[in-house]
């Protein structure tokens, strides 16, 4: 699949609820080769919540090679929970419901 050009948009709109733990929304960029994609941490919500998340708030974690942001070469999005090093090995019992995931 060819990369998507989202440069005519300001960011990503997400409507969600659930999750007992903050989670990351990552935007995959074709220039990132080491999995240090552009991400933002989102808070859990008990009620349906719609967030407009500007592209300017997405940052690389910093463990890989820096890439200059551009919305012209997007290859995917990912929602994930992360455990910090040294955290319990107990499985996370999080839930997450997505009603909308789109550009705005």
C-alpha positions in Angstrom: 0.0 0.0 0.0 1.2 3.5 -0.8 1.7 6.0 2.0 -1.3 8.3 2.6 -1.0 12.1 2.2 -2.8 13.7 5.2 -1.2 17.1 4.8 -4.6 18.7 4.1 -5.7 17.8 7.6 -4.7 19.2 11.1 -4.7 15.9 13.0 -6.6 12.8 14.1 -10.1 12.8 15.7 -10.7 9.9 18.1 -13.9 9.0 19.8 -13.4 6.4 22.5 -14.2 5.1 26.0 -12.9 2.5 28.3 -9.3 1.7 29.3 -8.2 1.8 32.9 -4.7 2.8 31.9 -3.4 5.6 29.6 -2.7 4.4 26.1 -0.6 5.5 23.2 -1.9 6.5 19.8 0.9 6.3 17.2 1.0 7.5 13.7 3.3 5.5 11.4 5.5 7.5 9.0 7.3 5.9 6.0 10.6 7.5 7.0 10.7 5.8 10.4 12.6 2.5 10.0 13.3 1.7 13.7 9.8 1.7 15.3 10.3 5.1 16.9 7.0 6.4 15.5 5.2 9.6 16.4 3.0 9.0 19.4 0.8 10.8 22.0 -0.3 9.4 25.4 -4.1 9.6 26.0 -6.0 9.4 29.3 -8.6 6.8 30.1 -12.2 7.9 29.9 -15.4 6.3 31.4 -17.7 8.1 29.0 -17.6 8.6 25.3 -15.0 11.3 24.6 -14.1 12.9 21.3 -10.6 14.4 21.0 -9.1 16.3 18.2 -5.4 15.5 18.4 -3.3 17.9 16.3 -0.4 16.4 14.4 1.9 18.9 16.2 1.3 17.0 19.5 2.7 13.7 18.2 6.4 13.1 19.2 8.9 10.3 18.7 9.9 8.5 21.9 13.5 9.3 21.2 15.1 5.8 21.2 15.6 5.7 17.4 16.7 8.0 14.6 15.0 11.4 14.6 12.7 12.0 11.6 11.3 15.3 10.6 7.5 15.2 10.8 5.5 15.4 7.6 1.9 14.3 7.2 2.6 13.4 3.5 4.0 9.9 4.1 1.7 8.2 6.6 1.6 4.4 6.6 -0.7 3.6 9.5 -2.0 4.2 13.1 -1.7 2.1 16.2 -3.3 2.1 19.6 -1.4 0.4 22.4 -0.8 0.1 26.1 2.8 0.0 27.3 4.2 -1.3 30.5 7.2 0.4 32.1 10.3 -1.6 32.7 10.1 -3.4 36.0 6.2 -3.4 36.0 4.3 -6.5 37.2 4.0 -9.3 34.7 0.3 -9.5 35.4 -1.8 -9.2 32.2 -3.5 -5.8 31.7 -7.3 -6.1 31.9 -8.0 -2.9 29.9 -10.8 -2.3 27.5 -11.1 0.2 24.8 -14.0 1.0 22.5 -13.5 3.1 19.4 -16.4 4.8 17.8 -14.5 7.1 15.4 -10.9 7.3 14.2 -10.5 9.8 11.3 -8.6 12.9 10.2 -9.9 16.4 11.0 
